[in-house]
Amino acid sequence: VTQTLSKSRSLAGLRIGLAVGDEALIDGLNRIKDSFNSYPLDRLALAGAVAAFEDKQWFEDSCSGVIRERERVTRELEELGFEVLPSKANFVFARHPGHEGAEIAAKLREQGIIVRHFNKPRISDFLRITIGTSDQNNAMIKGLDAL
C-alpha cells in the first residue's frame, strides 16, 4: 500500500509519502529508491510528516470538509445539468451534455477559474474539478452558472 501525503495531509510541496507492505517488498523498494527518487527526504519534510500524523483532529476535520464540499459541489453541478461521476477523491469528474469540456475550461479560465481538461479519447468532454475551499467552490459554480 502506498500513500502520498500531498493532499491528505496538505504536504504537497514536501514531496513525501509512505509505503507499507511485506518486508521483502519494502527491502526491494529501499534498494532501488535512489534510482527514481531524486528528492531525498530532508529534516523539514520529515518534521512536517511527523507533525501531520500527530495532529489527528486536523486531518479528520480536513477530510470531513473535503467530503462535505465534494457532496455539495456534486449536487450543484448536477443542478446545472452536469453528469458527475461518483468520487471518493478530492476532485470530481464532470461533463455537461450541452457543452464541450474544452469550451467550458477555456471560458472558466477567462474568469480566472482553473479546472483540468484532458484532450484524450473517452474523457475529452469531462472536466477534473478539484474540491477547494467553500469560497473557491462557490466562485467555480457561479462561473459555470454564468456560461
PyMOL CGO cylinders between C-alpha atoms (Angstrom):
from pymol import cmd
from pymol.cgo import CYLINDER

trace = [
    CYLINDER, 0.00, 0.00, 0.00, 1.37, 3.40, -0.93, 0.3, 1, 1, 1, 1, 1, 1,
    CYLINDER, 1.37, 3.40, -0.93, 0.14, 6.84, 0.03, 0.3, 1, 1, 1, 1, 1, 1,
    CYLINDER, 0.14, 6.84, 0.03, 1.26, 10.33, -0.77, 0.3, 1, 1, 1, 1, 1, 1,
    CYLINDER, 1.26, 10.33, -0.77, 0.88, 12.98, 1.91, 0.3, 1, 1, 1, 1, 1, 1,
    CYLINDER, 0.88, 12.98, 1.91, 0.42, 15.70, -0.71, 0.3, 1, 1, 1, 1, 1, 1,
    CYLINDER, 0.42, 15.70, -0.71, -3.34, 16.07, -0.46, 0.3, 1, 1, 1, 1, 1, 1,
    CYLINDER, -3.34, 16.07, -0.46, -4.40, 14.07, 2.60, 0.3, 1, 1, 1, 1, 1, 1,
    CYLINDER, -4.40, 14.07, 2.60, -2.02, 15.90, 4.92, 0.3, 1, 1, 1, 1, 1, 1,
    CYLINDER, -2.02, 15.90, 4.92, -1.54, 19.12, 2.91, 0.3, 1, 1, 1, 1, 1, 1,
    CYLINDER, -1.54, 19.12, 2.91, 2.15, 18.47, 2.33, 0.3, 1, 1, 1, 1, 1, 1,
    CYLINDER, 2.15, 18.47, 2.33, 2.29, 18.74, -1.47, 0.3, 1, 1, 1, 1, 1, 1,
    CYLINDER, 2.29, 18.74, -1.47, 5.42, 20.88, -1.55, 0.3, 1, 1, 1, 1, 1, 1,
    CYLINDER, 5.42, 20.88, -1.55, 7.39, 18.46, 0.61, 0.3, 1, 1, 1, 1, 1, 1,
    CYLINDER, 7.39, 18.46, 0.61, 7.06, 15.52, -1.83, 0.3, 1, 1, 1, 1, 1, 1,
    CYLINDER, 7.06, 15.52, -1.83, 6.63, 12.90, 0.87, 0.3, 1, 1, 1, 1, 1, 1,
    CYLINDER, 6.63, 12.90, 0.87, 4.76, 9.62, 1.00, 0.3, 1, 1, 1, 1, 1, 1,
    CYLINDER, 4.76, 9.62, 1.00, 4.90, 6.19, 2.51, 0.3, 1, 1, 1, 1, 1, 1,
    CYLINDER, 4.90, 6.19, 2.51, 4.73, 2.52, 1.60, 0.3, 1, 1, 1, 1, 1, 1,
    CYLINDER, 4.73, 2.52, 1.60, 3.54, -0.36, 3.76, 0.3, 1, 1, 1, 1, 1, 1,
    CYLINDER, 3.54, -0.36, 3.76, 3.97, -3.95, 2.67, 0.3, 1, 1, 1, 1, 1, 1,
    CYLINDER, 3.97, -3.95, 2.67, 5.67, -7.29, 3.00, 0.3, 1, 1, 1, 1, 1, 1,
    CYLINDER, 5.67, -7.29, 3.00, 9.23, -6.99, 4.33, 0.3, 1, 1, 1, 1, 1, 1,
    CYLINDER, 9.23, -6.99, 4.33, 10.75, -8.41, 1.13, 0.3, 1, 1, 1, 1, 1, 1,
    CYLINDER, 10.75, -8.41, 1.13, 8.85, -5.91, -1.00, 0.3, 1, 1, 1, 1, 1, 1,
    CYLINDER, 8.85, -5.91, -1.00, 9.90, -2.96, 1.18, 0.3, 1, 1, 1, 1, 1, 1,
    CYLINDER, 9.90, -2.96, 1.18, 13.53, -4.17, 1.12, 0.3, 1, 1, 1, 1, 1, 1,
    CYLINDER, 13.53, -4.17, 1.12, 13.34, -4.21, -2.68, 0.3, 1, 1, 1, 1, 1, 1,
    CYLINDER, 13.34, -4.21, -2.68, 11.90, -0.71, -2.78, 0.3, 1, 1, 1, 1, 1, 1,
    CYLINDER, 11.90, -0.71, -2.78, 14.66, 0.54, -0.48, 0.3, 1, 1, 1, 1, 1, 1,
    CYLINDER, 14.66, 0.54, -0.48, 17.32, -0.95, -2.79, 0.3, 1, 1, 1, 1, 1, 1,
    CYLINDER, 17.32, -0.95, -2.79, 16.02, 0.89, -5.87, 0.3, 1, 1, 1, 1, 1, 1,
    CYLINDER, 16.02, 0.89, -5.87, 14.53, 4.07, -4.39, 0.3, 1, 1, 1, 1, 1, 1,
    CYLINDER, 14.53, 4.07, -4.39, 17.52, 6.28, -5.21, 0.3, 1, 1, 1, 1, 1, 1,
    CYLINDER, 17.52, 6.28, -5.21, 17.35, 5.35, -8.90, 0.3, 1, 1, 1, 1, 1, 1,
    CYLINDER, 17.35, 5.35, -8.90, 13.98, 7.06, -9.38, 0.3, 1, 1, 1, 1, 1, 1,
    CYLINDER, 13.98, 7.06, -9.38, 13.64, 9.38, -6.37, 0.3, 1, 1, 1, 1, 1, 1,
    CYLINDER, 13.64, 9.38, -6.37, 15.79, 12.44, -6.93, 0.3, 1, 1, 1, 1, 1, 1,
    CYLINDER, 15.79, 12.44, -6.93, 14.22, 14.19, -3.94, 0.3, 1, 1, 1, 1, 1, 1,
    CYLINDER, 14.22, 14.19, -3.94, 15.84, 12.89, -0.76, 0.3, 1, 1, 1, 1, 1, 1,
    CYLINDER, 15.84, 12.89, -0.76, 13.81, 13.21, 2.42, 0.3, 1, 1, 1, 1, 1, 1,
    CYLINDER, 13.81, 13.21, 2.42, 15.17, 16.16, 4.37, 0.3, 1, 1, 1, 1, 1, 1,
    CYLINDER, 15.17, 16.16, 4.37, 14.63, 17.08, 8.01, 0.3, 1, 1, 1, 1, 1, 1,
    CYLINDER, 14.63, 17.08, 8.01, 11.98, 19.69, 7.22, 0.3, 1, 1, 1, 1, 1, 1,
    CYLINDER, 11.98, 19.69, 7.22, 9.88, 17.18, 5.25, 0.3, 1, 1, 1, 1, 1, 1,
    CYLINDER, 9.88, 17.18, 5.25, 10.28, 14.57, 7.98, 0.3, 1, 1, 1, 1, 1, 1,
    CYLINDER, 10.28, 14.57, 7.98, 9.28, 17.05, 10.70, 0.3, 1, 1, 1, 1, 1, 1,
    CYLINDER, 9.28, 17.05, 10.70, 6.24, 18.09, 8.64, 0.3, 1, 1, 1, 1, 1, 1,
    CYLINDER, 6.24, 18.09, 8.64, 5.19, 14.47, 8.14, 0.3, 1, 1, 1, 1, 1, 1,
    CYLINDER, 5.19, 14.47, 8.14, 5.52, 13.65, 11.84, 0.3, 1, 1, 1, 1, 1, 1,
    CYLINDER, 5.52, 13.65, 11.84, 3.54, 16.76, 12.82, 0.3, 1, 1, 1, 1, 1, 1,
    CYLINDER, 3.54, 16.76, 12.82, 0.85, 15.94, 10.26, 0.3, 1, 1, 1, 1, 1, 1,
    CYLINDER, 0.85, 15.94, 10.26, 0.40, 12.43, 11.63, 0.3, 1, 1, 1, 1, 1, 1,
    CYLINDER, 0.40, 12.43, 11.63, 0.33, 13.65, 15.22, 0.3, 1, 1, 1, 1, 1, 1,
    CYLINDER, 0.33, 13.65, 15.22, -2.48, 16.16, 14.55, 0.3, 1, 1, 1, 1, 1, 1,
    CYLINDER, -2.48, 16.16, 14.55, -5.27, 13.64, 14.01, 0.3, 1, 1, 1, 1, 1, 1,
    CYLINDER, -5.27, 13.64, 14.01, -8.05, 16.16, 14.68, 0.3, 1, 1, 1, 1, 1, 1,
    CYLINDER, -8.05, 16.16, 14.68, -6.86, 18.47, 11.91, 0.3, 1, 1, 1, 1, 1, 1,
    CYLINDER, -6.86, 18.47, 11.91, -6.68, 15.53, 9.50, 0.3, 1, 1, 1, 1, 1, 1,
    CYLINDER, -6.68, 15.53, 9.50, -10.21, 14.39, 10.39, 0.3, 1, 1, 1, 1, 1, 1,
    CYLINDER, -10.21, 14.39, 10.39, -11.58, 17.94, 10.11, 0.3, 1, 1, 1, 1, 1, 1,
    CYLINDER, -11.58, 17.94, 10.11, -9.83, 18.44, 6.77, 0.3, 1, 1, 1, 1, 1, 1,
    CYLINDER, -9.83, 18.44, 6.77, -11.16, 15.16, 5.35, 0.3, 1, 1, 1, 1, 1, 1,
    CYLINDER, -11.16, 15.16, 5.35, -14.67, 15.92, 6.58, 0.3, 1, 1, 1, 1, 1, 1,
    CYLINDER, -14.67, 15.92, 6.58, -14.52, 19.34, 4.96, 0.3, 1, 1, 1, 1, 1, 1,
    CYLINDER, -14.52, 19.34, 4.96, -13.43, 17.93, 1.61, 0.3, 1, 1, 1, 1, 1, 1,
    CYLINDER, -13.43, 17.93, 1.61, -16.19, 15.30, 1.72, 0.3, 1, 1, 1, 1, 1, 1,
    CYLINDER, -16.19, 15.30, 1.72, -18.83, 17.87, 2.65, 0.3, 1, 1, 1, 1, 1, 1,
    CYLINDER, -18.83, 17.87, 2.65, -17.71, 20.25, -0.12, 0.3, 1, 1, 1, 1, 1, 1,
    CYLINDER, -17.71, 20.25, -0.12, -17.42, 17.43, -2.68, 0.3, 1, 1, 1, 1, 1, 1,
    CYLINDER, -17.42, 17.43, -2.68, -21.01, 16.37, -1.97, 0.3, 1, 1, 1, 1, 1, 1,
    CYLINDER, -21.01, 16.37, -1.97, -22.24, 19.98, -2.21, 0.3, 1, 1, 1, 1, 1, 1,
    CYLINDER, -22.24, 19.98, -2.21, -20.32, 20.67, -5.42, 0.3, 1, 1, 1, 1, 1, 1,
    CYLINDER, -20.32, 20.67, -5.42, -21.68, 17.44, -6.93, 0.3, 1, 1, 1, 1, 1, 1,
    CYLINDER, -21.68, 17.44, -6.93, -25.26, 18.47, -6.11, 0.3, 1, 1, 1, 1, 1, 1,
    CYLINDER, -25.26, 18.47, -6.11, -24.80, 21.96, -7.52, 0.3, 1, 1, 1, 1, 1, 1,
    CYLINDER, -24.80, 21.96, -7.52, -23.13, 20.68, -10.68, 0.3, 1, 1, 1, 1, 1, 1,
    CYLINDER, -23.13, 20.68, -10.68, -26.00, 18.25, -11.20, 0.3, 1, 1, 1, 1, 1, 1,
    CYLINDER, -26.00, 18.25, -11.20, -28.47, 21.12, -10.74, 0.3, 1, 1, 1, 1, 1, 1,
    CYLINDER, -28.47, 21.12, -10.74, -26.63, 22.91, -13.56, 0.3, 1, 1, 1, 1, 1, 1,
    CYLINDER, -26.63, 22.91, -13.56, -27.14, 19.86, -15.80, 0.3, 1, 1, 1, 1, 1, 1,
    CYLINDER, -27.14, 19.86, -15.80, -23.73, 18.22, -15.37, 0.3, 1, 1, 1, 1, 1, 1,
    CYLINDER, -23.73, 18.22, -15.37, -23.20, 14.48, -15.20, 0.3, 1, 1, 1, 1, 1, 1,
    CYLINDER, -23.20, 14.48, -15.20, -20.85, 13.89, -12.27, 0.3, 1, 1, 1, 1, 1, 1,
    CYLINDER, -20.85, 13.89, -12.27, -19.11, 10.54, -11.89, 0.3, 1, 1, 1, 1, 1, 1,
    CYLINDER, -19.11, 10.54, -11.89, -19.02, 9.02, -8.39, 0.3, 1, 1, 1, 1, 1, 1,
    CYLINDER, -19.02, 9.02, -8.39, -15.94, 10.17, -6.48, 0.3, 1, 1, 1, 1, 1, 1,
    CYLINDER, -15.94, 10.17, -6.48, -14.21, 9.43, -3.20, 0.3, 1, 1, 1, 1, 1, 1,
    CYLINDER, -14.21, 9.43, -3.20, -11.28, 11.73, -4.02, 0.3, 1, 1, 1, 1, 1, 1,
    CYLINDER, -11.28, 11.73, -4.02, -10.57, 15.44, -3.60, 0.3, 1, 1, 1, 1, 1, 1,
    CYLINDER, -10.57, 15.44, -3.60, -11.91, 16.09, -7.10, 0.3, 1, 1, 1, 1, 1, 1,
    CYLINDER, -11.91, 16.09, -7.10, -14.90, 15.27, -9.28, 0.3, 1, 1, 1, 1, 1, 1,
    CYLINDER, -14.90, 15.27, -9.28, -15.02, 14.31, -12.94, 0.3, 1, 1, 1, 1, 1, 1,
    CYLINDER, -15.02, 14.31, -12.94, -17.95, 16.03, -14.66, 0.3, 1, 1, 1, 1, 1, 1,
    CYLINDER, -17.95, 16.03, -14.66, -19.32, 16.77, -18.12, 0.3, 1, 1, 1, 1, 1, 1,
    CYLINDER, -19.32, 16.77, -18.12, -22.18, 18.79, -19.49, 0.3, 1, 1, 1, 1, 1, 1,
    CYLINDER, -22.18, 18.79, -19.49, -24.24, 17.35, -22.37, 0.3, 1, 1, 1, 1, 1, 1,
    CYLINDER, -24.24, 17.35, -22.37, -24.64, 20.77, -23.98, 0.3, 1, 1, 1, 1, 1, 1,
    CYLINDER, -24.64, 20.77, -23.98, -21.02, 21.96, -23.91, 0.3, 1, 1, 1, 1, 1, 1,
    CYLINDER, -21.02, 21.96, -23.91, -17.62, 20.57, -24.82, 0.3, 1, 1, 1, 1, 1, 1,
    CYLINDER, -17.62, 20.57, -24.82, -15.17, 20.16, -21.97, 0.3, 1, 1, 1, 1, 1, 1,
    CYLINDER, -15.17, 20.16, -21.97, -12.50, 22.28, -23.67, 0.3, 1, 1, 1, 1, 1, 1,
    CYLINDER, -12.50, 22.28, -23.67, -15.00, 25.10, -24.21, 0.3, 1, 1, 1, 1, 1, 1,
    CYLINDER, -15.00, 25.10, -24.21, -16.06, 25.12, -20.55, 0.3, 1, 1, 1, 1, 1, 1,
    CYLINDER, -16.06, 25.12, -20.55, -12.46, 25.01, -19.32, 0.3, 1, 1, 1, 1, 1, 1,
    CYLINDER, -12.46, 25.01, -19.32, -11.50, 27.92, -21.61, 0.3, 1, 1, 1, 1, 1, 1,
    CYLINDER, -11.50, 27.92, -21.61, -14.45, 30.07, -20.53, 0.3, 1, 1, 1, 1, 1, 1,
    CYLINDER, -14.45, 30.07, -20.53, -13.72, 29.42, -16.85, 0.3, 1, 1, 1, 1, 1, 1,
    CYLINDER, -13.72, 29.42, -16.85, -10.05, 30.27, -17.42, 0.3, 1, 1, 1, 1, 1, 1,
    CYLINDER, -10.05, 30.27, -17.42, -11.14, 33.66, -18.81, 0.3, 1, 1, 1, 1, 1, 1,
    CYLINDER, -11.14, 33.66, -18.81, -12.77, 34.24, -15.40, 0.3, 1, 1, 1, 1, 1, 1,
    CYLINDER, -12.77, 34.24, -15.40, -9.60, 33.21, -13.55, 0.3, 1, 1, 1, 1, 1, 1,
    CYLINDER, -9.60, 33.21, -13.55, -11.01, 29.80, -12.62, 0.3, 1, 1, 1, 1, 1, 1,
    CYLINDER, -11.01, 29.80, -12.62, -8.81, 26.82, -13.46, 0.3, 1, 1, 1, 1, 1, 1,
    CYLINDER, -8.81, 26.82, -13.46, -10.19, 23.32, -13.99, 0.3, 1, 1, 1, 1, 1, 1,
    CYLINDER, -10.19, 23.32, -13.99, -8.39, 20.47, -15.72, 0.3, 1, 1, 1, 1, 1, 1,
    CYLINDER, -8.39, 20.47, -15.72, -9.39, 19.33, -19.19, 0.3, 1, 1, 1, 1, 1, 1,
    CYLINDER, -9.39, 19.33, -19.19, -7.77, 16.34, -20.88, 0.3, 1, 1, 1, 1, 1, 1,
    CYLINDER, -7.77, 16.34, -20.88, -7.98, 16.14, -24.67, 0.3, 1, 1, 1, 1, 1, 1,
    CYLINDER, -7.98, 16.14, -24.67, -7.92, 12.34, -24.65, 0.3, 1, 1, 1, 1, 1, 1,
    CYLINDER, -7.92, 12.34, -24.65, -10.27, 9.74, -26.10, 0.3, 1, 1, 1, 1, 1, 1,
    CYLINDER, -10.27, 9.74, -26.10, -13.27, 8.89, -23.90, 0.3, 1, 1, 1, 1, 1, 1,
    CYLINDER, -13.27, 8.89, -23.90, -12.64, 11.75, -21.45, 0.3, 1, 1, 1, 1, 1, 1,
    CYLINDER, -12.64, 11.75, -21.45, -12.37, 14.83, -23.69, 0.3, 1, 1, 1, 1, 1, 1,
    CYLINDER, -12.37, 14.83, -23.69, -15.82, 16.06, -22.64, 0.3, 1, 1, 1, 1, 1, 1,
    CYLINDER, -15.82, 16.06, -22.64, -15.02, 15.78, -18.93, 0.3, 1, 1, 1, 1, 1, 1,
    CYLINDER, -15.02, 15.78, -18.93, -13.53, 18.30, -16.54, 0.3, 1, 1, 1, 1, 1, 1,
    CYLINDER, -13.53, 18.30, -16.54, -11.49, 17.37, -13.49, 0.3, 1, 1, 1, 1, 1, 1,
    CYLINDER, -11.49, 17.37, -13.49, -12.65, 19.80, -10.83, 0.3, 1, 1, 1, 1, 1, 1,
    CYLINDER, -12.65, 19.80, -10.83, -10.58, 19.90, -7.65, 0.3, 1, 1, 1, 1, 1, 1,
    CYLINDER, -10.58, 19.90, -7.65, -12.53, 20.46, -4.45, 0.3, 1, 1, 1, 1, 1, 1,
    CYLINDER, -12.53, 20.46, -4.45, -11.27, 23.69, -2.92, 0.3, 1, 1, 1, 1, 1, 1,
    CYLINDER, -11.27, 23.69, -2.92, -12.48, 25.90, -0.13, 0.3, 1, 1, 1, 1, 1, 1,
    CYLINDER, -12.48, 25.90, -0.13, -16.13, 26.82, 0.09, 0.3, 1, 1, 1, 1, 1, 1,
    CYLINDER, -16.13, 26.82, 0.09, -15.37, 30.26, -1.39, 0.3, 1, 1, 1, 1, 1, 1,
    CYLINDER, -15.37, 30.26, -1.39, -13.36, 28.76, -4.26, 0.3, 1, 1, 1, 1, 1, 1,
    CYLINDER, -13.36, 28.76, -4.26, -16.09, 26.23, -5.00, 0.3, 1, 1, 1, 1, 1, 1,
    CYLINDER, -16.09, 26.23, -5.00, -18.74, 28.97, -4.91, 0.3, 1, 1, 1, 1, 1, 1,
    CYLINDER, -18.74, 28.97, -4.91, -16.76, 31.01, -7.44, 0.3, 1, 1, 1, 1, 1, 1,
    CYLINDER, -16.76, 31.01, -7.44, -16.44, 27.99, -9.72, 0.3, 1, 1, 1, 1, 1, 1,
    CYLINDER, -16.44, 27.99, -9.72, -20.18, 27.21, -9.53, 0.3, 1, 1, 1, 1, 1, 1,
    CYLINDER, -20.18, 27.21, -9.53, -21.00, 30.88, -10.16, 0.3, 1, 1, 1, 1, 1, 1,
    CYLINDER, -21.00, 30.88, -10.16, -18.66, 30.86, -13.15, 0.3, 1, 1, 1, 1, 1, 1,
    CYLINDER, -18.66, 30.86, -13.15, -20.33, 27.76, -14.57, 0.3, 1, 1, 1, 1, 1, 1,
    CYLINDER, -20.33, 27.76, -14.57, -23.79, 29.18, -13.96, 0.3, 1, 1, 1, 1, 1, 1,
    CYLINDER, -23.79, 29.18, -13.96, -22.84, 32.26, -15.99, 0.3, 1, 1, 1, 1, 1, 1,
    CYLINDER, -22.84, 32.26, -15.99, -21.98, 30.20, -19.09, 0.3, 1, 1, 1, 1, 1, 1,
]
cmd.load_cgo(trace, "trace")
